[in-house]
C-alpha cells in the first residue's frame, strides 16, 4: 500500500475490536495433488453463538463455491453464512474517490483530492483547524534559493495548497509542506479509506476473513469446503532383500500453512487430480448500465460511485449529452495442473512409406495395471497434530513389494545398478523420490513415476563397476517382402537381418541379472538364446542375461529390422531382380515382368527415335545444300539438264523429310504409350 495512504489512514479513529468468534473445530482434512484441500469441520452449535470458519481473504471464493452441509442433528439447520463483503481494488478506489487502475500510483495529492467536500481536522505548524476541505490547488514550485547559499543546488519539492472553511466560517489556505496530518471526521470517509488501504495492500489477501455461521437450534453440525492448500508429496524408502523381496516405506510430506493448529485431525491424502479452478464470487458485482437500457457486462466498480445520473445527463437539452461508459473490474481466473506429457507408442512402419511390421516387442512388457477410479485415498492411521505454519512427514505405506536388483546397460554401453520395481500392492503409488538401501546401508536414490497396481518401472541409482559388455554386430543380409508404387517410384519393403553377439563379463563375487538395451526399434523381431523384455517408459527392448559371479557369458541374437529401398521406374536392372524375387507374390512378379516388357518396348522405340532424329538432321542439311546450289545456278542463268536434276533432287529431299517427321511422331507416341503402360502395371502393385 502506498506510504501516503498509510499516513492518512494512520490518523483514523479506529473502533475497538470485538472478541474473536469461536471456530468450528477442524476434524478431517483431505489434501489433493491439484493444490486444494477439502476441510471438514464438526462440532456442537447453539443459536446465538459467534461461530466462524477461519479463512484468509484469498480463500474466500473457493469456500463460497464449494461449501456443503454434511450433517446436522435434530432440528439444527444452517440459516445462513455471513461474511464481510470483499471489495476489489478498483471498487475500493472508486468508493474512496481515488484514481482507477492498479498500475496507477497514488500521490499525496490524490488522497487530498478524494477528501474535497469532506469535514477534516488538520494539524499544521500554526496549530489545529476543523472544517470542510473545499479545494486542493497546485502544484506550486518553490522559488529558487539565492545563489551562493548552501541550499542553492539542493532540489526542492513542489507543494499544494488546501482551502478549508473552518467551523467558525473562516476560510483558510494552508500549504501542504506545513501540514503534519489530515484526519477525516466522518466515519464513512474513514471506512472507505480503510477499505481502499486494505484492498491495495498485498497483505489483504492473507488477512483473516471468517465466514460466520448462523444456526436454528442447539445440536451437532458438520460443514465441508475446499480451499487452497500446499501440494502433498511422497518420498519412498526401499530396503532390498533376497531375490525379489523388498520392503517399501512411503512417507507423505504435508504442510500446515494456515494460522490454525491441527489438533487431532483425520488426514487423508488423495492420489489423483480432480479438476479445480478459480472463480471470483466474494466481491460484489454490478451490472454496468447505459442510461437508456441495461448492459450485460459485469464490473466490480459501481457505476454511481463517483457520479450521479444528473451529472451524467449533463446540461444539454434534447439529448443525453456526453455519456462515458467504462467497463472493467470483472475477472475470471482459471488454473489447471497438467499431468505432464503422456506418450503413446506406435508400432511404426507399415504401408508404402513406413516399412513392414516385423514384430511388437512392447508386448513383452506384460503391463497389467488398471485404473480403479479417479482417486486413490491414503488415510493416515492416527489423528494428526501439527502446529500452524509447520510441516511433517507422515507414514502412509509399509508393505512388501516385488523388486529385483538388476544391472542396466544402456545403448551407449554404460553399466548402472538399478532395480525392476513392480507395484505388487493393491494401492496406487504416487510419484516421488525413492532411496534404496541394501547390504547394510544406503546404495542410491532415484524417482518413481505414478504406479498403479501391477504396473512396473525400471530405475537406476548407481554406477556398476564390475560388469562389462562388448557388442558385436554383423549384417547377414536382407530379403524383400513387399513392393508398392509411391510418388512415381517403387517403395521396396525389406527385412534386414543382423547378428548381435553380447559378450558379458562379471568380475564381482556376486551373480548379476543384466538387462541390456538392444537399441532396436519396437517393430523389430528378436530371437536367440536370451530372455527378452521391453521398457515402456524408455521405449527400449531388453535382453535379460544372468551372469554368474566371476564368469564370462556369450549370447547371440538375431535381429530382423524393417527397411525400405526406393527404386526409380527406369532402373531396369533392379526391376529385373524384383521380377524374379521369391519374396514377392506371383501377381507382383507378373506385373513387374509386364512393366519390364513395356519398358523394353519403350527402350526400342527411344532407340528408333534417336536414329530418326539423326536421319532428319542429315536430310535437312542435304536439303539446305540443294537449295543453295539451285539458287547459285539461277544467278548464273544456267539451264538445261543440270537445273532439272537439282530441282528433282530438291523435291525428293523434301518428301524424305516429311516421311521422317511422320515416323518420328509415331515413334514418339509409341514411347509414351509404352511408358504409360509400364507405369499402369506398377501402379497396381
C-alpha positions, 0 to 999 in steps of 0.5 A: 500500500502506498506510504501516503495512504498509510499516513492518512489512514494512520490518523483514523479513529479506529473502533475497538475490536470485538472478541474473536468468534469461536471456530468450528473445530477442524476434524478431517482434512483431505489434501489433493495433488491439484493444490486444494484441500477439502476441510471438514469441520464438526462440532456442537452449535447453539443459536446465538453463538459467534461461530466462524470458519477461519479463512484468509481473504484469498480463500474466500471464493473457493469456500463460497463455491464449494461449501456443503452441509454434511450433517446436522442433528435434530432440528439444527439447520444452517440459516445462513453464512455471513461474511464481510463483503470483499471489495476489489481494488478498483471498487475500493478506489472508486468508493474512496474517490481515488484514481482507477487502475492498479498500475496507477500510483497514488500521490499525496495529492490524490488522497487530498483530492478524494477528501474535497467536500469532506469535514477534516481536522488538520494539524499544521505548524500554526496549530489545529483547524476543523472544517470542510476541505473545499479545494486542493490547488497546485502544484506550486514550485518553490522559488529558487534559493539565492545563489551562493547559499548552501541550499542553492543546488539542493532540489526542492519539492513542489507543494499544494495548497488546501482551502478549508472553511473552518467551523467558525466560517473562516476560510483558510489556505494552508500549504501542504509542506506545513501540514503534519496530518489530515484526519477525516471526521466522518466515519464513512470517509474513514471506512472507505479509506480503510477499505481502499488501504486494505484492498491495495495492500498485498497483505489483504489477501492473507488477512483473516476473513471468517465466514460466520455461521448462523444456526436454528437450534442447539445440536451437532453440525458438520460443514465441508469446503475446499480451499487452497492448500500446499501440494502433498508429496511422497518420498519412498524408502526401499530396503532390498532383500533376497531375490525379489523381496523388498520392503517399501516405506512411503512417507507423505510430506504435508504442510500446515500453512494456515494460522490454525493448529491441527489438533487431532485431525483425520488426514487423508491424502488423495492420489489423483487430480480432480479438476479445480479452478478459480472463480471470483464470487466474494466481491460484489458485482454490478451490472454496468448500465447505459442510461437508456437500457441495461448492459450485460457486462459485469464490473466490480466498480459501481457505476454511481460511485463517483457520479450521479445520473444528473451529472451524467445527463449533463446540461444539454437539452434534447439529448443525453449529452456526453455519456462515458461508459467504462467497463472493467473490474470483472475477472475470471481466473482459471488454473489447471495442473497438467499431468505432464506429457503422456506418450503413446507408442506406435508400432511404426512402419507399415504401408508404402512409406513406413516399412513392414511390421516385423514384430511388437516387442512392447508386448513383452512388457506384460503391463497389467495395471488398471485404473480403479477410479479417479482417486486413490485415498491414503488415510493416515492411521492416527489423528494428526497434530501439527502446529500452524505454519509447520510441516511433517512427514507422515507414514502412509505405506509399509508393505512388501513389494516385488523388486529385483536388483538388476544391472542396466546397460544402456545403448551407449554401453554404460553399466548402472545398478538399478532395480525392476520395481513392480507395484505388487500392492493393491494401492496406487503409488504416487510419484516421488523420490525413492532411496534404496538401501541394501547390504547394510546401508544406503546404495542410491536414490532415484524417482518413481513415476505414478504406479498403479497396481501391477504396473512396473518401472525400471530405475537406476541409482548407481554406477556398476563397476564390475560388469562389462559388455562388448557388442558385436554386430554383423549384417547377414543380409536382407530379403524383400517382402513387399513392393508398392508404387509411391510418388512415381517410384517403387517403395521396396519393403525389406527385412534386414537381418543382423547378428548381435553377439553380447559378450558379458563379463562379471568380475564381482563375487556376486551373480548379476541379472543384466538387462541390456538395451538392444537399441532396436526399434519396437517393430523389430523381431528378436530371437536367440538364446536370451530372455527378452523384455521391453521398457515402456517408459524408455521405449527400449527392448531388453535382453535379460542375461544372468551372469554368474559371479566371476564368469564370462557369458556369450549370447547371440541374437538375431535381429530382423529390422524393417527397411525400405529401398526406393527404386526409380521406374527406369532402373531396369536392372533392379526391376529385373531382380524384383521380377524374379524375387521369391519374396514377392507374390506371383501377381507382383512378379507378373506385373513387374515382368509386364512393366519390364516388357513395356519398358523394353518396348519403350527402350526400342522405340527411344532407340528408333527415335534417336536414329530418326532424329539423326536421319532428319538432321542429315536430310535437312542439311542435304536439303539446305545444300540443294537449295543453295546450289539451285539458287547459285545456278539461277544467278548464273542463268544456267539451264538445261539438264543440270537445273532439272536434276537439282530441282528433282533432287530438291523435291525428293529431299523434301518428301524424305523429310516429311516421311521422317517427321511422320515416323518420328511422331509415331515413334514418339507416341509409341514411347509414351504409350509404352511408358504409360503402360509400364507405369499402369502395371506398377501402379497396381502393385 
